[in-house]
């Protein structure tokens, strides 16, 4: 087979969830598949995190915007190569592309009512773009991949897709995520404290940053030994706006907000954290759940969407719409040492069920099924 894979954003320095899913899957495909020929299409960037091999060709396409890259540059490049299939990895795909199409649709949050409008122009434009592009693209797909059973059922129900058109393939987590014995050398780049709580927050409304900060303020008020909260990927202006709006400015001295934390440093950050908070309103999978558990850090996550499916017995579950539900679990883990050690062990056991190797093998099997079906 000649297989084309869209991985537009994997060379950017500040990668996020979908970028890592594409990158790690491709890396594993390079290991397990030496027979088929691959063409990986990326936008030029500084982080050359993937290299060509004998049967994997990295093709950089320069184009000024995401939309023009996907709708013009990519189809033009595909027309020259004429692959047997094109796999688009990040929710959207070209409207006009005359090859069999596989789409990874991570979620359909863009079709659901938002808790609040994002303050990020980039996120808002992406939200509207997906609402416009995805429905007509789905009609052209030979197969749709999503990342959890929850999301698979949600997509089938909302978009009336037949069972044979959509499947789910679980994500994995990087092999570099494990319990690090020495963390201070890395953690001191981001905060001075030896112990802390860790929260991956940003301006996306689904991340429940406001509710989590309110929960943290309740924890600080009740705890006898309150730990500082490290918040990744959120700047001071955004934090100030949330604190002022919620009337919890008094917790600001307890917050650490260094900005973006590189993926290479995350294992030490997770390992050094006392508790990891992943308290979104909604997630289609939740790779950070696996990363934290693999690093031996007890996890508090939400009892909504795909998070219970992925975390299983490896996490404690809070109601993300009730801040007290989150703060009570933080206090419980802080005070109950037996429970703390049990959740640490549960997390390490749970992550054994997930790997990028398994993700790649199932993805390759799907490619073969499409090719052999002749559709």
N, C-alpha and C positions, 0 to 999 in steps of 0.2 A: 504493500500500500504506500501511497504518497499521502501523508497526513499533514495538514496545515493547522497550526495552533495560534490563535490570537493571544498574545500576552503583552499587550500594549505598555503597561505601566511597571513591568518588573525591573526596569533599569533605573527607576527613580529612587532617590536616596531615602525618602521617607515613605516606606511601603506600609500598606495596611492589609487587612485580612484577605481580601480577594487576590491581592498581588502575591501573597505568600502561598495561597492555595495553588495558583497557577505555577509559580516557580518551583515549589517542592514536588508537585506532581510531575512536571517536566524533568526535573532532576532524577526522579526515580524511573521514569520511562527511559531515560538515557542508560540507566543501569540494566534494566530488565529486557529491553528490546533492541537487538542489534540487527534485526532483519528488515524492518520497515524504514522508510525514508521520511524524515520529519523536516518541516519548514516552520520555524518559530518566528513570528512577526512581532517586533517590539518597536517602541519609540525610543530614539536615542536618549541616553541618560548617563550620569556619572558612575552609577553602580553597575559595573559589568559583572553581574553575579551569575551569569550563565555563559558557558563557552561552547563553541561548535565542536562536534565530534564527527567521526566518519559519516554517520548517517543522520546527524542532527545539524541543520543549517540555521544559524541565527541571522535573520534579515532585519536590518534597521530601516524603518520608514520614517522619514522626517515630514512633519505636517504641523501647522501652527496650533490646531485645536483638536481636542478629543473627538468631536463629532466629525470633522472633516477627515481625520485620520481613519475613523471607522467606516464612514459612508463613501469615501472617495479613494483614499490612498490604498486601503486594504483590498477592496474589490478589484482595483486595477492590478495590484500585485498578484492576487489570486488568479486572475484571468491569464496571466503569463505562465504560471506554474501548472495550472490545471490539476490540482490534487484530487484524490478520491473522496476526501471529505475535509470540511473546515470545522474546527472546534473553537467556538468563541467562549471565553472563560469568565466573563464578568458581567452577566445579566443582559447585555445588549449585543447586537450583531448588525451587519449590513442589511439594508432592506432589499438590495439588488445584488445577488451573488449567485452565479449559476453552478454551484456545486452542492452536494449533500451537506446539510448543516446540522451540527450538534451544538446545543447551547447549554452552558451551565447557568442556571437561574438560581442564584443563591437565596433569594427571597422575593416576595411581592409586597414588601412594606410600602412601596411607592403607590400601590393601589388601595392601601388601607388608610383610614382616618388617622391623621397625625395627632399626637398628644399636644404638640405645639409646633409652630413654624421654626425651622432652623434659622439661626442668625448668620449662617455661612451662605454667601451668595453661591459658592461652588456647589455646596450640598443641595441648595434649592434648585439650581439649574439642572443638576443631575437627576433630581426627583422628577421634574417635569419631562426631561428627555426620556427617561425610562417609561413614564406613563404613555408617551407618544409612540415609542419604538417597539416595546415588547409585544403588545397584542398582535400587530401584523407580522412580526418576526416569528412568533410561535407557529403561525400557519405554515411557514416555510421549513420548519425544523423536522428532521427525520427522528431526532430524539432530544429530549430535554433531561438534563441531569440537575438534581438539586442535592442538598447536603444533609438532609435528615428526613426521617419518616414523617415527622410533624409537618415540615415544609412541603413534602410531597403531597400529603393529603390536603393541605391548605391550598396549594396551587391547583390541584385537580378540582377541588370544590369551587374555587373562585373563578377559574378560567375554563371550566368544563372540558378539561383535557381527558382523552381516553386513557385507560390504564396502561396500554401498550406504548404510549408516546412519552411517558415520563417515568424516571426511576430515581432512586437516591443512592449516592455513594458518600460514605462518611469521609470527612477530612481526617488528617493525622496531626502530628506535632513533630517538631524538629528533634533530631537525636541529641542536639546540644542542650536540650532542656532536661536537667537532672539536678539533684540536690548538691549544691556547691558548698563545700566545707568552708572555704575562705571567700567571703563576699565583700569585705570592707574596702578592698582596693577599687572595686567597681562602684559600690553604693555611695562612697564618699564623693564621687563625681556629681551626684544628684541630690544628696542630703547629708547633713552631718550626724544624724541620729543612728544609733546602733540597732534600735528596734522601732518598728513602724507598721502601720497598716498600709495596704496598697490598693489603689483603685484606678482602673483604666477609664478615665472620663474624657469626653469631648463635647462639642456643641451639638452633636446629633441628638435630637429629642429622645430617640429610643433608648439612649444610654442612661437616662434617669439620673443625670448628674445633680440636679436640684434636690431630688428626693433623697439621694445618697448623702449629700452634704447636710441635709436636715437630720437624717438618721445619725450621722457622725456627731452633730452638735448635741443630740440627745445622749449619745454614748459618752461624750466628754463630760456632760453634766452629771452623769451617774457613776462613772468609773472612778475607782480609787487610785488608779495608775494609768490614766489615759495616755495612749500612744499617739504620736503625730500621724497624719495621713498624707502619704505620698500620692499625688495625682499626676498621671502621665498625660501628655498631649492636650493640655489646657493652659492658656496663658492667664496672666494676672488680671487683665481687663475683664475677661469672661468670668473669672472667679469672683471678682469684686461685684459684678452685675448680679450674679446669683446670690451672693451673701447679702447684698443690700436689699434685693427684692424679697428674700425670705426672712430678713430681719435677724440674721445670725452672724453679724460681723465679728462677734467676739471670738469666733473660732479661727480667724485668719492666722494668728500667730502659730497655730498648731498645724497649719497646712504647708506642704512642700510641693512646689509646682515648677519643676525644672524644664517643662516642655517635652519635646519628643525624646523618647528613650530608644536607643538603637536596639535592634533585635539581638545583636551579639551580647549586649549587656543585660538583657532581660532575665536570663537564667539566674544571675547573681541577685538581681532585684527581687525576683520571686522568692529565691532561697532565703534572702535576708528578711523578708516580710513575715510578720507574725500571723497575719490573716490576709487573704486576697478577697476583695469585694468585686463581684461581677453581677451587679444588681440592675441590669437593663430591664426595660419593659418588655422587650421582645428581641430574640435572636433566632436566626435560622439554624445556627450550630453553636459557635462559641469556642473557637480554638484556644483562647486564653484560659478557659477552664482546664483543658488538658495540660497546658504548659505549667500552670501553677501546681496542679496535682503532681505532675512529674517531678517538680522541684521540692516536693515534700511540704507544701504549704496548704493548710486547711482553707477551704473555700466556702464562702457564703454567696449563693447565687439566687436567682429568682425562680419562683414556682410556675412560671409562664412559658409558653411557646416550646422551643426545643430544648431548653436548658435542663429540665428534669430527665429527658431522654438521653442526653449526652453525659451529664454528670453522674446519673445513677446514684449509687450509694456513696459516691466519692465526695459529696458536698452536702451542706445544710441549705435548706430552701426557705426563703423569705417571700412575703408578698411585696413586690416592688412599689405598689400603690399605697402602702402603709409604712411610713418611715420607722415607726416603732417596731415593726416586725424585723427590720434590719438591725436596728440598734440592740434589740433584745438578744439576737443571735451573736452579735459581737461580744456583748457582755457575758453570755453563756460560755462561749469559747474561751474567753479571757479567764473566767473563774473556775471552769470545770476542766481540770488537767487530764482527767481520764478521757473525757469526751474529745479533748484536743488531740491527744495521741491516737485515739481511735480514728478520727477523721483524717489524720495524716496518713495512717496505714491504708484506710479505705481509698484515698485518692491514688496512692501508688499502685494499688491493685487495679483500680478502674482503668487507668490509662493503658494497661497492657492490651486492651481490646482495640486500640487505635494505632495506626501507623501510616506514613505516606507511602510505604511500599504496598500496603494493602489497597490504598486509594488508587495507585498507578495500575496495579494488576486488574482491578475492576474496570478502570477506564479503558485499558487496552482491550479487555474482553468485549466491552461495548463497541469499540471501533471495529473489531473483527466481525461482530454480529451484524453491524450495518453494512460492511463491505460484502459479506457472504450472502446477505439477503438480496443484494442487487438493486436496492431501492435508493 
